[in-house]
């Protein structure tokens, strides 16, 4: 007779598995963020105009990439379900179809990035700066197919609980990015001096290096021999591609909606003066860095839940989801405590301006509360992705971000319709926190309902089988 281990033992075992998966994912995200930091700092050392062009170009590229990446990330739960069901021989085909899709999406991305002038003119960007931004995006566009294929292979690996290679490859790319930037920005070793445009070419080169390294790993490493991902050619299968899009498009849109709301808030805050913009940017930067931890954990939760469901164990899937949400909540508590305790020291890393530091420290209180709401909602959403449930979460996030956060934040921050006087940036942050709290509640309730339904469905099936 077997006995069920105590709850705390099961939880710590699940936590170890989650850390094993999420740690390397976090490392890969830090390396990718490092590449952006290198581009910003090195272009800024060349000239302020080149820095501005890279910044504007990045503000166009990043939301577009997040949308494409979200669509391709549907490969992860698909592979996780098959891997959990021990149907390893069926994994290769959906991954090959995802690669075809990644090529189509990369072509669309390249076309958009090589024709940014309508958007830049709409935003009334200075003509000289717009020309540099266009050149930067055109250079970066050549790397889009590489990063899309890379993301597909990464999602395939994640679905099989293999997360370390992507981290190592990302750090290799970061190390390559630094000297490549230097050579192309300043025109060394016979290359032309390109300024900020050189950052675009350097990043494109790094994207292709990442793609090539991941291809070599998935093609030749023994762990992937049983999948035979590249053993033969496969033409596009529209049925499989449409199935991927049904799962992936809501994932991509949900990520896009959440990322774009912060850009919209930044534009609104831009009306309130330089000190307000600077204080907001510092608080948002710190909140974004802290958010990388729960975001990485949510990807690990998707893998664990998806594999458990593939193994036809909805009780284990439910336990993995709840364990991940609890772990994320504990992490959010730690992050919030650090923000409260070290607010002055953290803001001093960015500026010594007294007024900016004071405002940033005030906004960090909201950023700390933000960790709880965003942590729970991203963890719950990660669990739901493991169930291949993406459309309802997308709608919840859309309503929370664009139906509540922005209208409420704008009303509180810039009008006196609710408060006695406009609350400024504090009002916009209140809108963000309240909206994401509602999103967290509804996503958690969605996970509770869906996971309970799957457990009950299995119980009924077992009763029917025993009756027969």
Helices and strands as residue ranges (DSSP letters): H 7-46, H 48-72, H 74-84, G 88-90, H 91-113, H 117-122, H 127-141, H 144-159, H 164-186, H 196-220, G 222-224, H 238-269, G 270-272, H 274-310, H 314-341, H 343-348, H 354-386, H 391-398, I 399-405, H 406-414, H 425-467
